[in-house]
């Protein structure tokens, strides 16, 4: 079992470092060019936001001693399974395309977190298929993003 307070402190500290890294790297792409936001404008602000909000969360986690609840093994397994599913999505995107891999990702995450009954799986399949079609129209057709 993992204590929520310890996990909160560890993740906040890592996200502070990550936010600082993103903001610093964003500045390397340039902030403003000819009066317009440059490539580093949004990464800088996103990194700064991650840094600030993670710092606030770290401050709250350190200050509150009453967070002694634990995270159960089932929740940890779900997080690990979702991480594996997302890594598989990235890997499969290059093989079968982003749209098909996205469909499989939606099915996997639904199966990980959803109830275990046939009605849910039927609805999950339909919703995933509809969302896949919407993603194809928006990204493949309207925005002309290469999907394979």
Secondary structure, DSSP 4 states (H G I P E B T S, - for coil): -EEHHHHHHHHHHHHHHHHHHHHHHHHHT-SEETTEE-THHHHHHHHHHHHHHHHHHHHHHHH------EE-HHHHHHHHHHHHHHHHHHHHHHHH-HHHHHHHHHHHHHHHHS-SSHHHHHHHHHHHHHHHHHHIIIIIIIS-----
